[in-house]
């Protein structure tokens, strides 16, 4: 395994094809989730496997990572030292969609039981700072603005609500025909809302969200009709803009993710080579209708947006090289198939599904999670250039 150099990931290492293919687990936390209760004698075993981490998030500086798991605990880890720091419980409300605010001592999270309130939680003294009430269905998407203390939530009640950490009441609401997934661009000049069952992505100006979206994108993959007819619908589970806001990564629960042009809506690429997280276990049969499953946190950009990394039901961590996306202009033609991109690397990861994958915003470090938590670093040992430099250095006359 690659060592944690000086107890910290390198912040200066450029992400290249070589570095991405040499990512290796530098630290594995096998006790990142408490095991569930043992079934009593005569009780039918459930086909859900071990408890899993359901969400992860880095703070703005990339110093800490936060996890939420099915054991109803938050855990905080130090990325520089590679050490576990603390656990906090939320047994009454459950925990999901953990999100650092712009202070690394406070977080937002969704609930899994009791009610559908979003909670603002202090990690410093383990107290709730605020409750954000209004949703009448489970919150399935939660994102904080990259520039201020506003945030958005999408719920099974088919609404998107806009909030401010400083006020308990929502400051805006969008009512939609189906379940929404939300995302901000990196400057918070635009936010996107994906609407499942309609295959639409709506782009809004945050200052004019009460008006119609300024762009409506239709996500339609003509290659799906080659697999089955009628084609199986796409179930969108995550959205994220590239660092330059030109592209939109659409994470899906099936066996493909998509990249769209965020300015005009052209479908540019289809990312293949992984097993979708629509099911919880490889042994589970696929559902007739597409479903979210355990998908939603398993795919993301690297900070430079040159690569996309993602999880897989078979436990692998996948790397796609997306540096050479084609440029399309003019009228969107939904019949033009997207460019299919196969993995640059398929890395051996977890014994079960790798359902959460996120790249550190500042360091050359990847985090993946399932029933375990893993920190990944590029293995620089044996690099040909380093060996060549060493040989040249050793050949100099004394």
Secondary structure, DSSP 8 states (H G I E B T S, - for coil): ----GGGS--SS----HHHHHTEEEEEEETTSS-------TT----TT-S--EEEEEE-TTSSEEEEEETTSEEEEEETTTTEEEEEEE-TTT--EEEEE-SSTTEEEEE-SSS---EEEEETTTTEEEEEE---SS-EEEEEE-SSSSEEEEEETTSEEEEEETTEEEEEEEEE-SS-EEEEE-TTSS-EEEEETTTTEEEEE-GGGTTS--SEEEE---GGGGGTSSS-----EEEEEE-TTSSEEEEEESSS-EEEEETTT--EEEEE-SS--TTSSSTTS---SS---TT-SBSEEE-TTSSEEEE--TTS-EEEEE-TT-----SS--TTS--EEE--SEEE---SS---EEEE-SSSSEEEEESSSEEEEEE--TT-HHHHHHHHHHHHS--
